[in-house]
Amino acid sequence: MCGIAGYRDDALGAPEGLALLVAMTRAIAHRGPDAAGHWAEAGIGLGHRRLSIVGLADGQQPMADPEAGLMLSYNGEVFNFPELRAELEQRGHRFRTHSDTEVILKLYREYGADCVSHINGDFAFALWDRPNRRLLLARDRMGVRPLYWARTGTGIVFASEAKALFCHPQLSAELDPPALDQIFTLWSPLAPRTIFKGIFELPPAHLMLFQGGKPQIRPYWQLDYPDEADASQTGSAQSVAEEVLDLLTDATRIRLRADVPVGSYLSGGLDSAIVAALAAREKPDGLSTFSVAFESAEYDESAYQHEMVSALGTEHAQVLCRNADIADVFPDVVRMVERPVLRTAPAPLHLLSALVRAKGYKVVLTGEGADEVFAGYDIFKEAKVRRFCARDPKSQGRALLFKRLYPYLPEFQKQNASYLAAYFGVEAARLDDPLFSHRPRFRSTSAAKLFFSADLKATLAGYDAAEELAAQLPARFGHWHPLHQAQFLETRYLLPGYILSAQGDRMAMAHGVEGRFPFLDHRLVELAAGISPALKLRGLEEKHILRRATAHLMPKTIGRRTKQPYRAPDSAAFAASDAPYDAAALSRRAVAQAGMFNPDAVQKLQAKLAAGKLSGFRDNAGFVGVLSGQLWHGQFSVTNTLDQSQPTYGRELT
């Protein structure tokens, strides 16, 4: 994994273009600490920061194919590159390097822009086709690798991270208010929108062709499910389990391809344990594993981690995450994520990738994606119970099922069934609502918008982030089984928008570490989409078919363990912190100047934190959201362009 940058702009000559490329790649140097490369000619330039993993000696970029007049800057891995290379050689192509980068160049020569459909991998790349004066930008199917772009007055610029784009003199950071509203509703902006006005994200599984001064963006792959009436028509559970195991084994095997050692994360849960177990089988010389432990017992899973380490006999390293550690690294987390976040969960992963790098590793396997692909999240069980109860909202017996949800949340378990049924809005629920499964999450998250400033609220008047999401859903969405609808919302939006971005790519690449995700192999994703909902969520047992397929790989205590989502201390991490950024970023003056949040409400939030009375999802999400928003605003020198005609706080500054 690396970092890419570039431009297509006829107004830029090569000398000034090279200077721009150097600045852009310097801004994302953390993504590629091993080497830098730049290439420019009139109107086009590509830059690259390299994390050397495959073809160590001859994989430098940007890479040219002189015969075809092609130039490529590429971030990621093509996991099936040996097979593709063999196919291309049979078609007469000759290779001069050992890298997967050159495979993309040859694929393009053979298939044009459709080359992306042949790749099994995680990638974002820019390819310049000189004979056709055409620039191709492309991104992998699941959205593992990021790619951003923006218009300038005379062309476009693009890069792996938005911070590189601001090296262009015509671009500056400006808040996109609907994107902030989306974060405070959906946890992330809806691509192509980003938190920066005028900065766009190329959505997962999309490509852009820029030719003749015009961008054309289109999808090349779409996640699909069978019609609800056909959803249960799969083979026997045993045959499905065997197919899942075979494909997952192969997905893990090809993700071990590298010219450097590959390690594996161990969270203590089922998914990373499966990946580590499969990887250990492929590495008879030994596997290194890495994990994060917490000083707070509520979040710590180290006992399960150690049990799996003992079962596999791995060389294990662990980092202890204390509350103060989260507070210490949080500013860098925000700088890497490049937007406000509502949880501190990325911070421990920032510490974990630092440990991986310190141990001499550049690549790790992780278990992300299993919960989306095989229905592991609590939200799937929650929606099933809500839907069951909504058909008979007066039933007290049905409401008791809510007590079986969220066993790891003690405050939730203290509530009685009637309260929980009311909390989840059983009586008012519309079963035909396309967002039925996610309404409680959106409602609880949106409560943190209480801290928005009056100007921001005025700017957003009439805007509804959830409705914008609903408007993006594919035409076939209404034909899918309710579980598949909920899986699509998680897989298509939260996974790339938050999990793979804020907790994945950005935290790993902060220390030059590449994460690889066997569960997100598109062959496995397509297989799982066709598996009967009853085999994925059997009763309230999540990931049933995956457990069945992999039970022999691990101790029963882990294989049968109920899903416990990865979490980290939120506001508590800052309660005892005396870090100076707390006071500076959350001061009344700083909050007022940024204009996004209500200074009075933020002051009350801080007072509650200081008094040890800050609890509940709304206040925790609000505090982390406000703090990260303020840090983001300062780090990127964001221009405040909100409506100033009704200043509720401006007078307080005079």
C-alpha positions as CSV (number, residue, x, y, z in Angstrom):
1,M,0.0,0.0,0.0
2,C,1.2,3.4,-0.9
3,G,0.1,7.0,-1.5
4,I,-0.7,8.5,-4.9
5,A,-1.1,12.0,-6.2
6,G,-1.4,13.8,-9.5
7,Y,-3.2,16.2,-11.8
8,R,-4.6,16.6,-15.3
9,D,-4.4,20.3,-16.2
10,D,-3.3,21.7,-19.5
11,A,-2.4,25.0,-17.8
12,L,0.4,23.3,-15.9
13,G,3.8,22.8,-17.5
14,A,6.2,20.1,-16.4
15,P,8.4,22.3,-14.1
16,E,5.5,23.8,-12.0
17,G,3.8,20.4,-12.2
18,L,6.7,18.6,-10.7
19,A,6.9,21.2,-7.9
20,L,3.2,20.6,-7.1
21,L,3.7,16.8,-7.1
22,V,6.6,17.0,-4.7
23,A,4.5,19.0,-2.3
24,M,1.5,16.7,-2.7
25,T,3.5,13.5,-2.1
26,R,5.3,15.1,0.8
27,A,1.9,15.7,2.5
28,I,1.2,12.0,2.4
29,A,4.7,10.7,3.0
30,H,3.5,8.6,5.9
31,R,1.7,6.3,3.4
32,G,5.0,5.4,1.7
33,P,8.1,5.8,3.7
34,D,10.3,3.7,1.4
35,A,10.6,5.8,-1.7
36,A,9.1,8.7,-3.6
37,G,8.7,9.2,-7.4
38,H,7.4,11.9,-9.7
39,W,6.7,12.2,-13.4
40,A,5.3,15.1,-15.3
41,E,4.9,16.4,-18.8
42,A,2.8,19.2,-20.2
43,G,-0.7,19.0,-18.8
44,I,-0.3,15.7,-16.7
45,G,1.6,14.6,-13.7
46,L,1.7,11.6,-11.4
47,G,3.3,11.3,-8.0
48,H,3.9,8.3,-5.7
49,R,5.0,7.4,-2.2
50,R,6.0,3.8,-1.9
51,L,5.5,1.2,0.8
52,S,7.6,-1.6,-0.7
53,I,5.9,-5.0,-0.4
54,V,6.0,-6.7,-3.8
55,G,8.8,-6.4,-6.3
56,L,11.1,-4.7,-3.8
57,A,13.9,-4.1,-6.3
58,D,12.0,-3.1,-9.4
59,G,8.6,-1.9,-8.5
60,Q,9.3,1.9,-8.3
61,Q,6.5,4.2,-9.4
62,P,5.2,6.0,-11.4
63,M,5.8,3.1,-13.7
64,A,5.8,3.4,-17.5
65,D,4.9,1.2,-20.4
66,P,6.8,3.0,-23.1
67,E,5.6,0.8,-25.9
68,A,2.0,1.7,-25.2
69,G,2.5,5.2,-23.9
70,L,1.1,4.5,-20.5
71,M,2.1,5.8,-17.1
72,L,0.7,4.4,-13.8
73,S,0.7,5.5,-10.1
74,Y,-0.9,2.8,-8.0
75,N,-1.8,2.2,-4.4
76,G,-2.7,-1.3,-3.2
77,E,-2.2,-4.9,-4.0
78,V,-3.4,-7.1,-6.9
79,F,-3.6,-10.4,-5.0
80,N,-4.2,-12.5,-8.1
81,F,-1.3,-11.0,-10.0
82,P,0.6,-14.3,-10.5
83,E,-2.4,-15.8,-12.3
84,L,-3.0,-12.6,-14.3
85,R,0.6,-12.4,-15.2
86,A,0.5,-16.0,-16.5
87,E,-2.6,-15.3,-18.6
88,L,-1.1,-12.1,-20.0
89,E,2.1,-13.9,-20.9
90,Q,0.1,-16.5,-22.8
91,R,-1.4,-13.6,-24.7
92,G,2.1,-12.4,-25.7
93,H,2.9,-9.8,-23.1
94,R,6.4,-9.6,-21.8
95,F,7.3,-8.3,-18.3
96,R,10.4,-6.5,-17.2
97,T,9.7,-6.4,-13.4
98,H,8.5,-8.7,-10.7
99,S,5.8,-6.3,-9.4
100,D,2.0,-6.4,-9.5
101,T,2.1,-2.8,-10.8
102,E,3.2,-3.9,-14.2
103,V,0.3,-6.4,-14.4
104,I,-2.1,-3.4,-14.3
105,L,-0.3,-1.8,-17.2
106,K,-0.6,-4.9,-19.3
107,L,-4.1,-5.5,-18.2
108,Y,-5.0,-2.1,-19.4
109,R,-3.4,-2.7,-22.8
110,E,-5.5,-5.9,-23.1
111,Y,-8.8,-4.7,-21.7
112,G,-8.8,-0.9,-21.5
113,A,-10.7,0.5,-18.5
114,D,-12.5,-2.8,-18.0
115,C,-9.1,-4.1,-16.7
116,V,-10.4,-3.4,-13.2
117,S,-13.0,-6.3,-13.5
118,H,-10.1,-8.8,-13.7
119,I,-8.4,-7.6,-10.5
120,N,-8.9,-9.4,-7.2
121,G,-7.4,-6.8,-4.9
122,D,-7.5,-3.6,-2.9
123,F,-6.4,-0.7,-5.1
124,A,-6.7,2.9,-6.1
125,F,-4.7,4.0,-9.1
126,A,-4.3,6.7,-11.8
127,L,-3.3,5.6,-15.3
128,W,-2.4,8.1,-18.0
129,D,-3.1,6.9,-21.6
130,R,-1.0,9.3,-23.7
131,P,-2.2,8.1,-27.2
132,N,-5.8,8.7,-26.2
133,R,-5.1,11.7,-24.0
134,R,-7.1,9.9,-21.3
135,L,-6.7,9.7,-17.5
136,L,-8.2,6.7,-15.7
137,L,-8.9,6.8,-12.0
138,A,-10.1,3.6,-10.4
139,R,-10.9,2.3,-6.9
140,D,-11.4,-1.3,-5.6
141,R,-14.8,-2.9,-5.1
142,M,-15.2,-2.6,-1.4
143,G,-13.5,0.7,-0.8
144,V,-10.4,-0.4,1.0
145,R,-8.1,2.1,-0.6
146,P,-9.1,5.8,-0.7
147,L,-9.0,8.2,-3.7
148,Y,-10.1,11.8,-3.6
149,W,-10.2,14.4,-6.4
150,A,-11.2,18.0,-6.9
151,R,-11.7,20.5,-9.8
152,T,-9.3,23.3,-10.2
153,G,-10.0,26.3,-12.5
154,T,-8.4,24.5,-15.4
155,G,-8.3,20.8,-14.6
156,I,-8.4,18.3,-11.8
157,V,-6.1,17.1,-9.0
158,F,-6.3,13.8,-7.2
159,A,-4.6,12.0,-4.2
160,S,-5.0,9.2,-1.7
161,E,-5.8,11.8,1.0
162,A,-7.5,15.1,0.9
163,K,-4.6,16.9,2.6
164,A,-2.5,16.5,-0.5
165,L,-5.1,18.3,-2.6
166,F,-4.7,21.4,-0.6
167,C,-1.2,21.8,-1.9
168,H,-2.8,23.2,-5.0
169,P,-2.9,27.0,-4.8
170,Q,-6.5,27.2,-5.9
171,L,-7.9,24.8,-3.3
172,S,-8.6,25.5,0.4
173,A,-10.4,23.7,3.1
174,E,-14.1,24.7,3.6
175,L,-16.8,22.9,5.5
176,D,-19.5,21.1,3.6
177,P,-22.4,21.4,6.1
178,P,-24.5,18.5,4.8
179,A,-21.4,16.2,5.1
180,L,-21.1,17.2,8.8
181,D,-24.8,16.4,9.2
182,Q,-24.2,13.1,7.6
183,I,-21.4,12.3,10.0
184,F,-23.7,13.2,12.9
185,T,-26.4,10.9,11.5
186,L,-24.8,8.1,9.5
187,W,-21.2,8.2,11.0
188,S,-19.6,9.2,7.7
189,P,-20.3,11.3,4.6
190,L,-22.0,9.7,1.7
191,A,-19.5,9.4,-1.1
192,P,-18.8,11.3,-3.3
193,R,-19.4,14.0,-0.8
194,T,-16.7,14.7,1.8
195,I,-16.5,17.0,4.8
196,F,-14.5,19.4,2.5
197,K,-16.7,21.4,0.1
198,G,-15.5,20.8,-3.4
199,I,-13.4,17.7,-2.5
200,F,-14.9,14.5,-3.8
201,E,-14.3,10.8,-3.0
202,L,-14.4,8.4,-5.9
203,P,-16.9,5.8,-4.6
204,P,-15.9,2.2,-4.1
205,A,-16.2,0.0,-7.3
206,H,-16.2,3.1,-9.5
207,L,-13.9,4.4,-12.1
208,M,-13.4,7.9,-13.6
209,L,-12.4,8.6,-17.2
210,F,-11.1,12.1,-17.7
211,Q,-10.9,13.0,-21.3
212,G,-11.4,16.2,-23.2
213,G,-11.7,18.2,-19.9
214,K,-14.8,16.2,-18.7
215,P,-14.9,13.5,-16.0
216,Q,-17.1,10.5,-16.6
217,I,-17.7,8.4,-13.5
218,R,-19.4,5.0,-13.5
219,P,-19.6,1.9,-11.4
220,Y,-17.9,-1.3,-12.7
221,W,-19.3,-3.6,-9.9
222,Q,-22.3,-3.6,-7.7
223,L,-23.2,-5.6,-4.6
224,D,-26.4,-7.5,-5.3
225,Y,-28.6,-10.0,-3.5
226,P,-31.3,-12.5,-4.7
227,D,-35.0,-11.5,-4.6
228,E,-36.6,-12.2,-1.2
229,A,-38.7,-15.0,-2.7
230,D,-35.5,-16.7,-3.9
231,A,-33.3,-15.9,-0.9
232,S,-33.7,-19.2,0.9
233,Q,-32.9,-21.3,-2.2
234,T,-29.3,-22.3,-1.4
235,G,-27.7,-25.7,-0.9
236,S,-27.5,-27.7,2.3
237,A,-25.9,-26.1,5.3
238,Q,-23.0,-28.5,5.1
239,S,-22.3,-27.8,1.4
240,V,-22.5,-24.1,1.9
241,A,-20.2,-24.2,4.9
242,E,-17.6,-26.2,2.9
243,E,-17.9,-23.7,0.0
244,V,-17.4,-20.8,2.5
245,L,-14.3,-22.4,4.1
246,D,-12.7,-23.2,0.7
247,L,-13.1,-19.7,-0.6
248,L,-12.1,-18.1,2.7
249,T,-9.0,-20.3,2.8
250,D,-8.0,-19.2,-0.7
251,A,-8.8,-15.5,0.0
252,T,-6.4,-15.7,3.0
253,R,-3.8,-17.6,1.0
254,I,-3.5,-15.1,-1.7
255,R,-3.4,-12.3,0.8
256,L,-0.2,-13.7,2.2
257,R,1.6,-13.0,-1.1
258,A,4.4,-10.5,-0.4
259,D,8.1,-10.1,-0.5
260,V,8.0,-9.0,3.2
261,P,6.7,-10.8,6.3
262,V,2.9,-10.7,6.8
263,G,1.5,-10.7,10.3
264,S,-2.1,-10.9,11.6
265,Y,-4.3,-9.0,14.1
266,L,-6.0,-10.8,16.9
267,S,-8.8,-9.0,18.6
268,G,-10.1,-11.8,20.7
269,G,-13.2,-12.3,18.6
270,L,-14.2,-14.8,16.0
271,D,-13.3,-13.1,12.8
272,S,-9.6,-12.3,13.4
273,A,-9.2,-15.7,15.0
274,I,-10.4,-17.4,11.8
275,V,-8.1,-15.3,9.6
276,A,-5.1,-16.0,11.9
277,A,-5.9,-19.7,12.1
278,L,-6.0,-19.9,8.3
279,A,-2.9,-17.9,7.9
280,A,-1.0,-20.0,10.4
281,R,-1.8,-23.1,8.3
282,E,-0.2,-21.4,5.3
283,K,2.9,-20.3,7.2
284,P,4.6,-23.4,8.7
285,D,7.6,-21.3,9.7
286,G,5.4,-19.4,12.1
287,L,3.0,-16.5,12.2
288,S,3.3,-13.2,14.2
289,T,0.1,-11.8,15.7
290,F,-0.6,-8.4,17.2
291,S,-3.3,-7.1,19.5
292,V,-4.4,-4.2,21.7
293,A,-5.4,-4.6,25.3
294,F,-7.3,-2.1,27.5
295,E,-6.7,-1.1,31.1
296,S,-10.5,-1.0,31.4
297,A,-12.1,-4.5,31.8
298,E,-15.2,-3.3,30.0
299,Y,-13.3,-3.1,26.7
300,D,-10.4,-5.6,27.3
301,E,-10.4,-8.9,25.4
302,S,-6.9,-10.0,26.1
303,A,-7.9,-13.2,27.8
304,Y,-9.4,-14.4,24.5
305,Q,-6.4,-13.1,22.6
306,H,-4.0,-15.1,24.7
307,E,-6.2,-18.2,24.4
308,M,-6.0,-18.0,20.6
309,V,-2.3,-17.3,20.7
310,S,-1.8,-20.5,22.8
311,A,-3.9,-22.5,20.4
312,L,-2.0,-21.3,17.3
313,G,1.5,-21.0,18.9
314,T,2.1,-17.6,17.3
315,E,4.8,-15.1,18.1
316,H,2.6,-12.5,19.8
317,A,3.0,-8.8,20.6
318,Q,0.5,-6.6,22.5
319,V,0.1,-2.9,23.2
320,L,-1.8,-1.8,26.3
321,C,-4.1,1.1,25.6
322,R,-4.7,3.4,28.6
323,N,-7.3,6.2,28.6
324,A,-4.4,8.7,28.6
325,D,-3.0,7.1,25.5
326,I,-6.2,7.7,23.6
327,A,-6.2,11.4,24.6
328,D,-2.5,11.7,23.6
329,V,-2.9,10.4,20.1
330,F,-6.3,11.8,19.3
331,P,-5.1,14.9,17.5
332,D,-3.0,12.8,15.2
333,V,-6.0,10.5,14.7
334,V,-8.1,13.4,13.5
335,R,-5.3,14.7,11.3
336,M,-5.2,11.3,9.6
337,V,-8.9,10.7,9.4
338,E,-9.4,14.2,8.0
339,R,-12.9,14.7,9.5
340,P,-14.8,14.7,12.7
341,V,-15.5,11.3,14.3
342,L,-18.0,10.3,16.9
343,R,-16.0,7.6,18.6
344,T,-12.4,7.2,19.8
345,A,-12.2,3.7,18.5
346,P,-9.6,4.6,15.8
347,A,-7.1,5.7,18.5
348,P,-6.2,2.3,19.9
349,L,-5.8,1.0,16.3
350,H,-3.4,3.9,15.7
351,L,-1.3,2.6,18.7
352,L,-1.6,-1.0,17.3
353,S,-0.2,-0.1,13.9
354,A,2.7,1.7,15.6
355,L,3.4,-1.6,17.4
356,V,3.3,-3.5,14.1
357,R,5.7,-1.2,12.5
358,A,8.0,-1.1,15.5
359,K,8.2,-4.9,15.2
360,G,9.4,-4.7,11.6
361,Y,6.2,-5.6,9.9
362,K,4.5,-3.7,7.0
363,V,1.6,-6.0,6.3
364,V,-1.1,-7.5,8.6
365,L,-4.2,-9.5,7.9
366,T,-7.4,-8.4,9.7
367,G,-10.9,-9.8,10.2
368,E,-12.9,-6.7,9.2
369,G,-15.7,-7.4,6.8
370,A,-17.0,-10.6,8.3
371,D,-19.7,-8.9,10.3
372,E,-21.1,-7.2,7.2
373,V,-20.7,-10.2,4.9
374,F,-22.0,-12.9,7.2
375,A,-24.5,-10.8,9.3
376,G,-22.5,-10.5,12.6
377,Y,-23.5,-7.1,13.9
378,D,-26.0,-6.5,16.7
379,I,-28.0,-4.2,14.4
380,F,-29.1,-7.3,12.4
381,K,-30.4,-9.0,15.4
382,E,-32.0,-5.8,16.7
383,A,-33.8,-5.3,13.4
384,K,-35.1,-8.9,13.4
385,V,-36.5,-8.5,16.9
386,R,-38.0,-5.1,16.1
387,R,-39.6,-6.4,13.0
388,F,-41.0,-9.4,14.9
389,C,-42.3,-7.2,17.7
390,A,-43.8,-4.6,15.3
391,R,-46.1,-7.2,14.0
392,D,-47.7,-7.5,17.4
393,P,-46.6,-4.3,19.3
394,K,-48.8,-5.1,22.4
395,S,-47.2,-8.4,23.0
396,Q,-45.1,-8.4,26.3
397,G,-43.7,-11.8,25.4
398,R,-42.2,-10.6,22.2
399,A,-40.8,-7.5,23.9
400,L,-38.8,-9.8,26.2
401,L,-36.6,-10.6,23.2
402,F,-35.0,-7.2,23.5
403,K,-33.3,-8.3,26.7
404,R,-31.3,-10.8,24.6
405,L,-29.6,-7.9,22.8
406,Y,-26.4,-6.1,23.8
407,P,-25.4,-8.4,26.7
408,Y,-22.1,-6.5,27.0
409,L,-23.9,-3.2,27.8
410,P,-24.8,-3.2,31.5
411,E,-27.0,0.0,31.4
412,F,-29.0,-1.5,28.5
413,Q,-29.6,-4.7,30.5
414,K,-31.0,-2.8,33.4
415,Q,-34.0,-1.6,31.4
416,N,-37.2,-3.5,31.4
417,A,-38.7,-5.0,28.2
418,S,-41.5,-2.4,27.9
419,Y,-39.0,0.5,28.0
420,L,-36.8,-1.2,25.4
421,A,-39.8,-1.7,23.1
422,A,-40.6,1.9,23.4
423,Y,-37.0,3.0,22.9
424,F,-36.8,1.0,19.7
425,G,-40.0,2.6,18.5
426,V,-41.8,-0.7,17.9
427,E,-45.3,0.7,17.8
428,A,-44.4,3.6,15.4
429,A,-42.2,1.5,13.1
430,R,-43.1,1.2,9.5
431,L,-42.2,-2.2,8.2
432,D,-41.9,-0.9,4.6
433,D,-39.4,1.8,5.6
434,P,-36.2,1.0,3.5
435,L,-34.1,2.3,6.4
436,F,-36.1,0.2,9.0
437,S,-33.1,-1.6,10.3
438,H,-31.0,1.5,10.9
439,R,-33.6,4.0,12.2
440,P,-32.7,3.6,15.9
441,R,-29.0,4.1,15.2
442,F,-29.7,7.2,13.1
443,R,-32.0,8.5,15.8
444,S,-29.6,8.0,18.6
445,T,-26.6,9.4,16.6
446,S,-28.6,12.4,15.5
447,A,-29.2,13.4,19.1
448,A,-25.7,14.7,19.2
449,K,-26.7,17.4,16.7
450,L,-28.0,19.2,19.8
451,F,-24.6,20.7,20.0
452,F,-24.7,22.3,16.5
453,S,-24.6,26.0,16.4
454,A,-27.6,28.1,15.4
455,D,-25.9,29.1,12.2
456,L,-25.2,25.5,11.2
457,K,-28.8,24.5,12.1
458,A,-30.0,27.4,9.9
459,T,-27.8,26.3,7.1
460,L,-29.1,22.8,7.3
461,A,-32.7,23.7,7.7
462,G,-34.8,21.2,5.7
463,Y,-31.9,18.9,5.1
464,D,-32.3,15.2,6.0
465,A,-29.2,13.0,5.7
466,A,-31.2,9.8,6.1
467,E,-33.4,10.8,3.2
468,E,-30.4,11.5,1.0
469,L,-29.2,8.0,1.9
470,A,-32.6,6.5,1.0
471,A,-32.5,8.3,-2.3
472,Q,-29.2,6.6,-3.3
473,L,-30.5,3.1,-2.7
474,P,-30.5,0.9,-5.8
475,A,-33.7,0.1,-7.6
476,R,-33.5,-3.6,-6.6
477,F,-33.2,-2.8,-2.9
478,G,-37.0,-3.2,-2.3
479,H,-36.9,-6.7,-3.7
480,W,-34.3,-8.0,-1.2
481,H,-34.9,-9.9,2.1
482,P,-34.9,-7.5,5.1
483,L,-31.6,-8.9,6.4
484,H,-30.0,-8.4,3.0
485,Q,-31.3,-4.8,3.0
486,A,-29.6,-4.2,6.4
487,Q,-26.4,-5.9,5.2
488,F,-26.3,-3.7,2.1
489,L,-26.6,-0.5,4.3
490,E,-23.7,-1.7,6.4
491,T,-21.5,-3.0,3.6
492,R,-22.1,-0.2,1.0
493,Y,-22.0,2.7,3.4
494,L,-20.6,2.3,7.0
495,L,-17.9,-0.2,5.9
496,P,-16.1,2.0,3.4
497,G,-17.2,5.3,4.9
498,Y,-16.1,4.6,8.5
499,I,-14.8,1.1,9.3
500,L,-12.3,0.8,6.4
501,S,-11.4,4.5,6.4
502,A,-11.4,5.9,9.9
503,Q,-10.5,2.7,11.7
504,G,-8.7,0.9,8.8
505,D,-6.6,2.6,6.1
506,R,-6.0,5.8,7.9
507,M,-4.9,4.3,11.2
508,A,-2.7,1.6,9.6
509,M,-1.1,4.0,7.1
510,A,-0.4,6.5,9.8
511,H,2.6,4.2,10.4
512,G,3.1,2.8,7.0
513,V,1.3,-0.5,7.6
514,E,-0.9,-2.2,5.0
515,G,-4.1,-4.0,6.2
516,R,-5.4,-6.9,4.2
517,F,-9.0,-8.2,4.5
518,P,-9.7,-11.8,3.5
519,F,-13.4,-11.5,4.2
520,L,-13.6,-8.7,1.6
521,D,-12.4,-10.8,-1.3
522,H,-15.1,-10.0,-3.8
523,R,-15.6,-13.7,-4.6
524,L,-16.5,-14.4,-0.9
525,V,-18.7,-11.3,-0.8
526,E,-20.7,-12.5,-3.8
527,L,-21.0,-16.0,-2.4
528,A,-22.2,-14.8,1.0
529,A,-24.7,-12.4,-0.6
530,G,-26.4,-15.5,-2.1
531,I,-26.5,-17.5,1.1
532,S,-29.9,-17.8,2.8
533,P,-30.6,-15.3,5.5
534,A,-31.6,-18.2,7.8
535,L,-28.1,-19.6,7.5
536,K,-26.4,-16.3,8.3
537,L,-28.7,-15.3,11.2
538,R,-30.2,-18.4,12.7
539,G,-32.6,-17.3,15.4
540,L,-30.4,-14.7,17.1
541,E,-27.1,-16.5,16.5
542,E,-25.1,-14.3,14.3
543,K,-22.7,-15.6,11.6
544,H,-24.1,-19.1,11.9
545,I,-22.8,-20.5,8.7
546,L,-19.3,-19.0,9.3
547,R,-19.2,-20.5,12.7
548,R,-20.2,-23.8,11.3
549,A,-17.5,-23.6,8.6
550,T,-14.7,-22.7,10.9
551,A,-15.5,-24.3,14.3
552,H,-12.6,-26.7,13.9
553,L,-10.1,-23.9,13.6
554,M,-10.2,-22.5,17.2
555,P,-11.1,-23.3,20.8
556,K,-14.8,-23.6,21.5
557,T,-14.8,-20.6,23.8
558,I,-13.9,-18.4,20.9
559,G,-15.8,-20.2,18.2
560,R,-19.1,-20.0,20.2
561,R,-18.4,-16.5,21.6
562,T,-21.2,-14.0,21.2
563,K,-20.2,-11.0,19.1
564,Q,-18.7,-8.2,21.2
565,P,-18.1,-5.2,18.9
566,Y,-14.8,-3.4,19.1
567,R,-15.1,-0.4,21.3
568,A,-12.9,2.0,23.2
569,P,-13.4,4.5,26.1
570,D,-14.9,7.7,24.6
571,S,-15.2,10.8,26.8
572,A,-13.7,8.9,29.7
573,A,-10.4,9.0,27.9
574,F,-10.3,12.7,28.2
575,A,-11.8,13.1,31.7
576,A,-8.4,12.9,33.4
577,S,-6.4,14.4,30.6
578,D,-4.6,17.7,31.0
579,A,-3.6,17.8,27.4
580,P,-3.5,21.4,26.3
581,Y,-5.5,20.9,23.1
582,D,-8.6,20.1,25.2
583,A,-8.7,23.6,26.5
584,A,-7.6,25.3,23.4
585,A,-9.9,23.5,21.0
586,L,-12.9,23.6,23.2
587,S,-12.5,27.1,24.5
588,R,-15.6,29.4,24.1
589,R,-13.6,31.6,21.7
590,A,-12.3,28.7,19.6
591,V,-15.8,27.1,19.3
592,A,-17.4,30.4,18.4
593,Q,-14.8,31.1,15.8
594,A,-15.2,27.8,14.1
595,G,-18.9,28.3,14.0
596,M,-20.0,24.7,13.9
597,F,-21.0,24.2,17.5
598,N,-22.9,26.1,20.2
599,P,-20.4,27.5,22.7
600,D,-22.8,27.4,25.6
601,A,-23.8,23.8,25.0
602,V,-20.1,22.8,24.6
603,Q,-19.3,24.6,27.9
604,K,-22.0,22.6,29.6
605,L,-20.7,19.4,28.1
606,Q,-17.2,20.1,29.4
607,A,-18.6,20.9,32.8
608,K,-20.4,17.5,32.9
609,L,-17.2,15.8,31.9
610,A,-15.2,17.6,34.6
611,A,-17.9,16.6,37.2
612,G,-17.8,13.0,36.1
613,K,-21.4,13.2,35.0
614,L,-21.0,12.7,31.2
615,S,-22.6,9.5,30.2
616,G,-24.9,8.0,27.6
617,F,-24.5,7.8,23.9
618,R,-25.6,11.3,23.0
619,D,-23.2,13.1,25.4
620,N,-20.3,10.7,24.6
621,A,-20.8,11.0,20.8
622,G,-21.4,14.7,21.2
623,F,-18.2,15.3,23.1
624,V,-16.0,13.2,20.8
625,G,-17.7,14.8,17.8
626,V,-17.2,18.3,19.0
627,L,-13.6,17.8,20.1
628,S,-12.7,16.1,16.8
629,G,-14.6,18.7,14.8
630,Q,-12.7,21.5,16.6
631,L,-9.4,19.8,16.1
632,W,-10.2,19.1,12.4
633,H,-11.2,22.7,11.9
634,G,-7.9,24.0,13.4
635,Q,-5.6,21.4,11.7
636,F,-6.9,22.1,8.2
637,S,-7.4,25.9,8.7
638,V,-11.0,25.5,7.6
639,T,-12.7,28.6,6.3
640,N,-15.9,29.4,8.2
641,T,-18.5,30.2,5.5
642,L,-21.6,29.5,7.4
643,D,-24.4,32.0,7.4
644,Q,-23.3,34.9,9.6
645,S,-26.5,36.9,9.3
646,Q,-27.9,35.5,12.6
647,P,-24.9,35.5,14.9
648,T,-26.0,34.0,18.2
649,Y,-22.4,33.8,19.5
650,G,-20.6,36.5,17.7
651,R,-21.7,39.1,20.2
652,E,-20.1,37.0,23.0
653,L,-16.7,37.7,21.5
654,T,-17.0,41.5,21.8
